């Protein structure tokens, strides 16, 4: 079996999984995940595995974050949710890169130059994308379609995903799966994104000033 055929088969398998996730989306909720995970001696391993699969199948990360709080409580739930989200982000990024799609957005008409500028932001640009209300799997895919390095991707993803993950786990641990008051933490993450963007802009202005002055 050739590499192209193997990649095509992998893509079709994941596409079938996404289709099933959409069909059965009403059954994908924190309570259902708790039923699968709770009570197992290897509950953390199962949960992290579910995070990876969810990332590949475009299942909202919020569901897993809430489930982590329901199953493990805030402290351990935060640990396993962050580890799982990080593993899922790595898996989603690796899958798209494995398909050979790296750099696709850089050559896209109209947005290619914009993408290249964003890539110069390194991990800051990745963290900003993670902090805005963009679906986890969509962010994985879009970032994999650029030329951002693995190192910058992983650092930025960890920093950017952690705040939202902790809030989700906290809500789940409190049993508030209705996400009441969700606007406050969304705005908090947006403010963090603005702060990172500002630091990136200041860094560029400072560098440009030093170049012009030399």
ROLUM-81981 format. One record per residue (C-alpha): residue number from 1; residue in one letter; x, y, z. Coordinates in steps of 0.001 Angstrom, whole numbers, plus 524288, in hexadecimal, padded with zeros to 5 digits. Last residue first. Layout:
+-----+------+-------+-------+-------+
| seq | type |    px |    py |    pz |
+-----+------+-------+-------+-------+
| NUM |    A |     X |     Y |     Z |
...
+-----+------+-------+-------+-------+
***
This chain:
+-----+------+-------+-------+-------+
| seq | type |    px |    py |    pz |
+-----+------+-------+-------+-------+
| 214 |    X | 85355 | 8C7C1 | 83474 |
| 213 |    X | 847B6 | 8D045 | 837E5 |
| 212 |    X | 83EBC | 8CA6C | 82DBE |
| 211 |    X | 841E0 | 8BCAB | 8325F |
| 210 |    X | 8402A | 8C07D | 840BB |
| 209 |    X | 8330A | 8C6BA | 83D93 |
| 208 |    X | 82E96 | 8BA9E | 83611 |
| 207 |    X | 8320F | 8B1D1 | 8419C |
| 206 |    X | 82AD3 | 8BA95 | 84B26 |
| 205 |    X | 81EDD | 8BB2E | 8424F |
| 204 |    X | 81EEC | 8AC5E | 840BA |
| 203 |    X | 8201C | 8A9E3 | 84F6A |
| 202 |    X | 8157D | 8B3C9 | 85249 |
| 201 |    X | 80C6E | 8ACEA | 848AC |
| 200 |    X | 80F10 | 89F97 | 84ED0 |
| 199 |    X | 80CBC | 8A4F0 | 85C77 |
| 198 |    X | 80012 | 8AB06 | 857BC |
| 197 |    X | 7FB8A | 89E50 | 851A2 |
| 196 |    X | 7FE4E | 89752 | 85E60 |
| 195 |    X | 7F655 | 8A12C | 86601 |
| 194 |    X | 7EB45 | 8A0B0 | 85C1E |
| 193 |    X | 7EAE2 | 891E3 | 85D6A |
| 192 |    X | 7EA77 | 8930B | 86C2D |
| 191 |    X | 7DF13 | 89C7B | 86AC8 |
| 190 |    X | 7D824 | 892B9 | 861FE |
| 189 |    X | 7DA1E | 8882C | 86C35 |
| 188 |    X | 7D3D0 | 890A7 | 8769D |
| 187 |    X | 7C8A2 | 89425 | 86D82 |
| 186 |    X | 7C5A8 | 885CD | 86B66 |
| 185 |    X | 7C6C3 | 88387 | 87A02 |
| 184 |    X | 7BC6A | 88DC7 | 87D0E |
| 183 |    X | 7B338 | 889F1 | 87218 |
| 182 |    X | 7B1C8 | 87C09 | 87738 |
| 181 |    X | 7A993 | 880C6 | 882A3 |
| 180 |    X | 7A197 | 8746E | 882AA |
| 179 |    X | 7A880 | 8695C | 87BB0 |
| 178 |    X | 79CBE | 8602F | 87CC5 |
| 177 |    X | 7A618 | 855CD | 881AA |
| 176 |    X | 7A658 | 85C13 | 88F14 |
| 175 |    X | 7AA34 | 85015 | 896E3 |
| 174 |    X | 7B43A | 857CF | 89E9E |
| 173 |    X | 7BEE8 | 84EE1 | 899AF |
| 172 |    X | 7BA24 | 85126 | 88BD1 |
| 171 |    X | 7BACD | 85FE4 | 88D54 |
| 170 |    X | 7C889 | 85EEA | 892F6 |
| 169 |    X | 7CCA3 | 855BF | 88811 |
| 168 |    X | 7C7CA | 85F51 | 87DC5 |
| 167 |    X | 7CEAB | 86AA8 | 8846A |
| 166 |    X | 7DB70 | 8631E | 8852C |
| 165 |    X | 7DA8B | 85F81 | 876C1 |
| 164 |    X | 7D83D | 86D9F | 872A4 |
| 163 |    X | 7E479 | 8722A | 879C3 |
| 162 |    X | 7ECF3 | 86695 | 87530 |
| 161 |    X | 7EA6F | 86709 | 86696 |
| 160 |    X | 7F2C8 | 872DD | 86331 |
| 159 |    X | 7FEF1 | 86F62 | 86AEC |
| 158 |    X | 7FEF2 | 86125 | 866C4 |
| 157 |    X | 7FBB6 | 86477 | 858AE |
| 156 |    X | 8063F | 86ED9 | 857C5 |
| 155 |    X | 810CA | 865AA | 85CC0 |
| 154 |    X | 80C42 | 85A64 | 8541E |
| 153 |    X | 80AFF | 86287 | 847C9 |
| 152 |    X | 817C2 | 869C5 | 849AE |
| 151 |    X | 81F20 | 85CFD | 84B43 |
| 150 |    X | 81825 | 85619 | 84018 |
| 149 |    X | 81B8B | 8612C | 836E8 |
| 148 |    X | 811B2 | 86A31 | 8305C |
| 147 |    X | 81188 | 867EE | 821B2 |
| 146 |    X | 802D4 | 8691B | 82077 |
| 145 |    X | 7F895 | 85E99 | 81DC4 |
| 144 |    X | 7FB46 | 8587B | 82B0C |
| 143 |    X | 7F6D0 | 86529 | 83154 |
| 142 |    X | 7E9D9 | 8648F | 82A22 |
| 141 |    X | 7E795 | 8565C | 82DC9 |
| 140 |    X | 7EA95 | 857A8 | 83C37 |
| 139 |    X | 7E285 | 8642F | 83CFA |
| 138 |    X | 7D6E1 | 85D40 | 836CC |
| 137 |    X | 7D882 | 8521E | 84072 |
| 136 |    X | 7D7EF | 85B3F | 84C22 |
| 135 |    X | 7CC59 | 86356 | 8478A |
| 134 |    X | 7CF9A | 871F0 | 84720 |
| 133 |    X | 7CB48 | 87A63 | 85290 |
| 132 |    X | 7D82E | 8820C | 8533A |
| 131 |    X | 7E2B4 | 87D79 | 85C9A |
| 130 |    X | 7E823 | 872C4 | 853E2 |
| 129 |    X | 7EA32 | 87C30 | 8488A |
| 128 |    X | 7F17A | 88565 | 85196 |
| 127 |    X | 7F9E3 | 87A25 | 85693 |
| 126 |    X | 7FDDB | 8767C | 848B2 |
| 125 |    X | 8019E | 88489 | 8458E |
| 124 |    X | 80988 | 88553 | 8520C |
| 123 |    X | 81036 | 87861 | 84F09 |
| 122 |    X | 81656 | 87DE4 | 842D2 |
| 121 |    X | 81241 | 88BD8 | 83F6E |
| 120 |    X | 8197D | 88A9C | 83281 |
| 119 |    X | 80F1F | 880BA | 82EC2 |
| 118 |    X | 804E2 | 88B81 | 82F44 |
| 117 |    X | 80C3B | 89315 | 824D7 |
| 116 |    X | 80CB8 | 88708 | 81C24 |
| 115 |    X | 7FE2B | 884DF | 81E01 |
| 114 |    X | 7FB42 | 892D4 | 819CE |
| 113 |    X | 803CD | 8912B | 80DCA |
| 112 |    X | 7FC6C | 884D4 | 809EA |
| 111 |    X | 7EF04 | 88A9A | 80C82 |
| 110 |    X | 7EB8B | 88FF8 | 7FF0E |
| 109 |    X | 7EF45 | 88446 | 7F6CE |
| 108 |    X | 7F2ED | 87843 | 7FEEF |
| 107 |    X | 80165 | 87512 | 7FED6 |
| 106 |    X | 80376 | 8765C | 80D66 |
| 105 |    X | 7F68E | 86F6E | 80FD5 |
| 104 |    X | 7FBA9 | 862BE | 80A10 |
| 103 |    X | 80846 | 86333 | 811C9 |
| 102 |    X | 8071D | 85565 | 81726 |
| 101 |    X | 7FC7B | 84D57 | 81084 |
| 100 |    X | 80407 | 840A2 | 80F1A |
|  99 |    X | 7F9DD | 837A4 | 81524 |
|  98 |    X | 8039F | 8355E | 8201B |
|  97 |    X | 8033A | 84400 | 822F2 |
|  96 |    X | 7F478 | 84303 | 824A9 |
|  95 |    X | 7F5DC | 8374F | 82DAE |
|  94 |    X | 80107 | 83D3D | 83580 |
|  93 |    X | 7F95A | 8499B | 83888 |
|  92 |    X | 7ED7B | 841EB | 83CF7 |
|  91 |    X | 7F5DA | 838D4 | 8453B |
|  90 |    X | 7FD86 | 843FB | 84B86 |
|  89 |    X | 7F100 | 84B46 | 84EDE |
|  88 |    X | 7EB2B | 83EDD | 85478 |
|  87 |    X | 7F729 | 83C7A | 85CDB |
|  86 |    X | 7F68D | 84A77 | 861F0 |
|  85 |    X | 7E7F8 | 84966 | 86483 |
|  84 |    X | 7EA29 | 83C88 | 86B94 |
|  83 |    X | 7F530 | 841DB | 8740E |
|  82 |    X | 7ED3D | 84E11 | 87723 |
|  81 |    X | 7E114 | 8460B | 87A3B |
|  80 |    X | 7E8BA | 83C2E | 8823F |
|  79 |    X | 7EEF2 | 8469A | 88AB7 |
|  78 |    X | 7E2CC | 84EF6 | 88C0B |
|  77 |    X | 7DA82 | 84324 | 88F91 |
|  76 |    X | 7E470 | 83F64 | 899D3 |
|  75 |    X | 7E290 | 84C52 | 8A0DB |
|  74 |    X | 7D481 | 84FC5 | 89D29 |
|  73 |    X | 7CD72 | 842F5 | 89F69 |
|  72 |    X | 7D0D2 | 83656 | 8984D |
|  71 |    X | 7C465 | 831FC | 8918D |
|  70 |    X | 7BBDA | 83E28 | 890FB |
|  69 |    X | 7C750 | 8475B | 88F34 |
|  68 |    X | 7CD00 | 83F31 | 88439 |
|  67 |    X | 7BF84 | 83E2A | 87E07 |
|  66 |    X | 7BE97 | 84CFE | 87D33 |
|  65 |    X | 7CBA2 | 84D93 | 87624 |
|  64 |    X | 7C7DD | 8425A | 86D3F |
|  63 |    X | 7BB3D | 848D8 | 868E6 |
|  62 |    X | 7C22B | 855EB | 8673F |
|  61 |    X | 7CBB9 | 84F7E | 85DCB |
|  60 |    X | 7C111 | 84F10 | 85373 |
|  59 |    X | 7C1C2 | 84253 | 84B91 |
|  58 |    X | 7C92D | 844F4 | 83EF9 |
|  57 |    X | 7CC28 | 83687 | 83C82 |
|  56 |    X | 7DAE7 | 83798 | 83DF4 |
|  55 |    X | 7D9E1 | 83F7F | 84A7B |
|  54 |    X | 7CF9B | 8366A | 84FEF |
|  53 |    X | 7D883 | 82AC1 | 84D91 |
|  52 |    X | 7E3A5 | 83151 | 854F1 |
|  51 |    X | 7DAD6 | 83581 | 86014 |
|  50 |    X | 7D506 | 827DB | 860E5 |
|  49 |    X | 7E2B0 | 8224F | 8627C |
|  48 |    X | 7E544 | 82C1C | 86D5D |
|  47 |    X | 7D8D9 | 82788 | 87425 |
|  46 |    X | 7DC23 | 8192E | 872B3 |
|  45 |    X | 7E9BA | 81B6D | 8785A |
|  44 |    X | 7E433 | 8235D | 883A8 |
|  43 |    X | 7D9E1 | 818DE | 88699 |
|  42 |    X | 7E3AE | 80DBC | 88766 |
|  41 |    X | 7DDBF | 80767 | 89373 |
|  40 |    X | 7D043 | 809A2 | 88D5C |
|  39 |    X | 7C5BE | 80EDE | 8965F |
|  38 |    X | 7C235 | 81AB1 | 88E3C |
|  37 |    X | 7C66F | 81A98 | 87FFF |
|  36 |    X | 7BAE4 | 815DF | 877E7 |
|  35 |    X | 7B01B | 81B41 | 8809A |
|  34 |    X | 7B788 | 8280E | 8820E |
|  33 |    X | 7B827 | 8292C | 87350 |
|  32 |    X | 7A968 | 827AF | 87286 |
|  31 |    X | 7A791 | 8321C | 87D03 |
|  30 |    X | 7B0B2 | 83B8D | 87601 |
|  29 |    X | 7A926 | 83AB0 | 86928 |
|  28 |    X | 7AA59 | 8339D | 85C3F |
|  27 |    X | 79D1F | 82D1B | 85AD3 |
|  26 |    X | 7972A | 83899 | 8538C |
|  25 |    X | 7A2D1 | 8387E | 84A51 |
|  24 |    X | 79F5F | 82AF4 | 84549 |
|  23 |    X | 79E59 | 82EAD | 836F5 |
|  22 |    X | 7A922 | 838E0 | 837F7 |
|  21 |    X | 7B26C | 82F81 | 83ED3 |
|  20 |    X | 7AF2B | 8251C | 834AD |
|  19 |    X | 7B2CB | 82E63 | 829AF |
|  18 |    X | 7BF66 | 8323E | 8308A |
|  17 |    X | 7C2EB | 823D9 | 831F2 |
|  16 |    X | 7C066 | 8217D | 8237B |
|  15 |    X | 7C937 | 82D0A | 82043 |
|  14 |    X | 7D3C0 | 82767 | 82923 |
|  13 |    X | 7D328 | 81A6B | 82205 |
|  12 |    X | 7D2E2 | 8212A | 814BB |
|  11 |    X | 7DF01 | 82930 | 81805 |
|  10 |    X | 7E64E | 81D1F | 81C7B |
|   9 |    X | 7E2D4 | 81619 | 80FDE |
|   8 |    X | 7E784 | 8219A | 807D7 |
|   7 |    X | 7F433 | 821ED | 80F6D |
|   6 |    X | 7F665 | 81382 | 80CDD |
|   5 |    X | 7F346 | 81547 | 7FE79 |
|   4 |    X | 7FCF2 | 82080 | 7FD78 |
|   3 |    X | 80773 | 818C7 | 804A6 |
|   2 |    X | 805E2 | 80D0D | 7FBC2 |
|   1 |    X | 80000 | 80000 | 80000 |
+-----+------+-------+-------+-------+
***
